[in-house]
Amino acid sequence: MNKEIGMLRFQLRNMTTYGGRANSVFKVLLSVDPNASVDTDSATREVRVESSATKSDLLATLKDAGCPAERCPGF
């Protein structure tokens, strides 16, 4: 059974710290779902992910990688 793909938005409060490491955030998220679509925006400190992975799996992976995130309200 295939999981449904959904759009999730996360905010990384210290995204400016990771601004030069957006590629690292990208790779971390792809480690959970290699087919995910990931877009980072340092100006808004947001990461948008289209993935079949669960919100909790993505958040846990970001936290474990030292990039703690919160789900954006409404998403």
Backbone as a ProteinNet text record, in pm:
[ID]
protein_1_A
[PRIMARY]
MNKEIGMLRFQLRNMTTYGGRANSVFKVLLSVDPNASVDTDSATREVRVESSATKSDLLATLKDAGCPAERCPGF
[TERTIARY]
83.1	0	87.6	65.2	141.7	89.6	181.5	142.3	104.7	12.8	-25.6	83.4	116.1	215.4	145.9	204.8	147	252.1	204.9	293.4	301.4	421.8	446.2	538.5	516.6	604.9	658.4	789.1	856.2	930.9	944.8	1024.9	1145.1	1261.4	1384.7	1421	1403.7	1422.2	1558.8	1660.3	1794.1	1840.4	1750.4	1782.3	1900.9	1919.4	2034	2163.9	2165	2280.4	2300.5	2188.7	2195.8	2188.3	2181.1	2165.8	2264.9	2390.5	2492.2	2487.2	2402.6	2394.1	2258.3	2190.2	2059.8	2070	2181.6	2201.9	2204.4	2258	2260	2118.6	2035.2	1895.2	1825.9	1851	1795.8	1833.1	1960.7	2007.8	1948.7	1937.3	1880.9	1737.9	1658.3	1518.5	1508.3	1597.5	1595.5	1636.8	1706.5	1743.8	1620.5	1514.5	1388.9	1304.9	1298.6	1219.4	1297.5	1367.2	1448.8	1368.9	1237.6	1154.1	1089.6	1126.4	1066.2	1110.6	1025.5	1058.5	1081.3	1200.3	1238	1276.6	1223	1256	1285.8	1402	1437.4	1435.8	1397.7	1393.1	1454.1	1578.3	1647.2	1581.7	1522.9	1459.7	1341.4	1261.6	1144.6	1174.2	1294	1335.5	1243.4	1193.2	1100	1160.5	1115.2	1146	1012.2	991.8	869.2	906	825.9	855	728.7	736.9	632.1	687.9	621.2	677.7	569.2	599.8	511.6	552	661.5	704.6	612	608	522.9	589.8	506.5	555.6	652.7	615.5	699.9	834.9	837.2	964.5	1056	998.3	1077.7	1130.4	1044.2	1086.9	1196	1180.3	1279.5	1414.1	1410.2	1534.1	1605.2	1529.6	1590.6	1651.9	1580.7	1631.1	1759.1	1758.1	1875.3	1996.7	1972	2080.3	2125.2	2065	2103.2	2034.6	1923.1	1845.6	1701.6	1678.3	1542.1	1444.9	1326	1225.2	1089.2	999.6	860.5	774.6	661.1	568.1	503.8	494.8	432.9	283.1	225.2	80.2	-0.1	-100.6	-185.6	-136.9	-17.8	35.8	71.5
-117.9	0	124.3	218.1	340.6	445.1	518.4	629.8	747.6	829.5	949.4	1054.8	1122.9	1229.1	1357.7	1427.5	1551.3	1659.5	1785.4	1900.5	1936.2	1949	1991.8	2112.5	2203.4	2320.1	2323.3	2341.9	2349.7	2480.9	2528.9	2648	2608.9	2650	2631.1	2767.5	2782.3	2913.3	2973	2891.5	2943.7	2907.3	2926.8	2896.1	2978.4	3098.3	3177.1	3101.7	3026.5	2943.6	2837.5	2788.1	2682.6	2735.8	2868.2	2926.4	2871.1	2860.6	2806.3	2655.3	2596	2449.7	2399.3	2477.1	2433.3	2296.7	2271.3	2141.6	2028.9	2057	1956.9	1924.2	2027.9	2006.4	1922.7	1955.4	1882.3	1734	1706.4	1567.7	1493	1562.5	1499.9	1454.9	1540.9	1506.9	1395.9	1397.2	1290.8	1156.2	1157.1	1030.4	958	1033.9	974.3	928.3	1012.2	981.4	1026.5	935	970.7	1032.8	1014.7	1070.5	1202.4	1256.9	1381.8	1499.4	1599.2	1727.8	1825.8	1886.6	1972.7	2110.5	2214.5	2352.4	2428.5	2493.1	2570.9	2719.3	2802.4	2946.7	3011.3	3056.7	3115.7	3245.5	3321.5	3448.9	3429	3325.3	3298.9	3191.4	3133.2	3024.3	2903.5	2880.9	2769.8	2662.9	2542	2428.2	2369.2	2353.1	2292.5	2154.7	2057	1918.9	1851.9	1794.2	1705.6	1565.4	1487.5	1357.8	1261.7	1135	1032.3	998.3	1057.4	1034.9	1110.1	1064.7	1130.4	1257.3	1346.8	1470.7	1439.1	1344.4	1312.8	1254.2	1174.2	1119.6	1230.2	1323.9	1433.9	1524.3	1558.6	1643.5	1576.3	1447	1373.1	1368	1347.8	1340.8	1474.9	1583.8	1716.5	1742.1	1705.5	1725.4	1644.7	1518.8	1433.4	1487.4	1559.8	1616.8	1752.8	1798	1926.1	2045.2	2020.2	2125.8	2121	2149.4	2137.1	2228.4	2176.2	2249.1	2236.4	2325	2319.5	2318.3	2254.8	2257.1	2394.6	2452.7	2583.1	2572	2671.5	2667.9	2650.7	2566.7	2544.8	2438.5	2381	2279.7	2156.7
0	0	0	-91.7	-101.9	-4.3	54.3	139.4	51.4	100.6	28.1	45.6	-63.9	-58	-17	79.1	127.4	141.1	144.5	160.7	308.5	357.9	494.9	491.4	585.8	598.8	741.2	750.4	878.8	889.5	1010.8	1034.6	1118.9	1072.9	1147.4	1204.8	1334.6	1398.4	1372.2	1367.5	1342.5	1201.8	1106.9	966.7	918.5	972.5	928.5	957.2	1066.2	1097.3	989.7	937	836.7	694.2	677.6	544.6	444.2	484.5	395.9	387.7	470.8	474.5	428.8	346.2	296.4	229.5	165.7	101	204.3	323.8	430.7	477.1	493.4	532.2	425.7	300.4	187.1	196.1	218	224.9	344.3	457.7	577.3	549.4	487.9	459.1	355	256.9	155.3	213	326.4	389.5	443.3	472.7	519.4	400.9	296.7	176.9	54.5	-12.6	-128.2	-243.1	-242.3	-349.3	-311.5	-198.1	-150.9	-237.2	-240.3	-302	-187.7	-182.4	-70.5	-123	-58	-94.1	34.8	41.5	160.1	125.8	223.4	206.4	330.3	319	433.4	479.7	387.9	423.4	518	493.7	578.9	683.5	674.1	763.3	752.4	631.6	609.5	519.8	544.4	458.4	417.2	287.6	235.3	180.5	220.5	183	130.4	12.7	-37.8	-21.1	63.5	98.3	144.3	133.4	188.3	331.5	380	518.4	613.7	736	835.2	887.7	936.2	996.2	1109.4	1194.5	1309.9	1267.7	1162.3	1113.3	1061.2	986.7	932	1043.5	1139.2	1250.9	1334.2	1360.7	1439.2	1367.5	1238	1160.3	1159.9	1144.3	1150.4	1287.8	1392.1	1528.3	1550.9	1509.5	1525.8	1450.2	1341.3	1260.7	1313.4	1423.8	1481.6	1418.9	1350.4	1285.6	1335.1	1464.1	1517	1443.7	1418.4	1341.2	1408.4	1369	1412	1286.7	1299.1	1187.8	1181.2	1063.3	1046.3	1074	1140.8	1167.9	1039.1	1044.8	928.1	833	859.9	770.1	847.2
[MASK]
+++++++++++++++++++++++++++++++++++++++++++++++++++++++++++++++++++++++++++

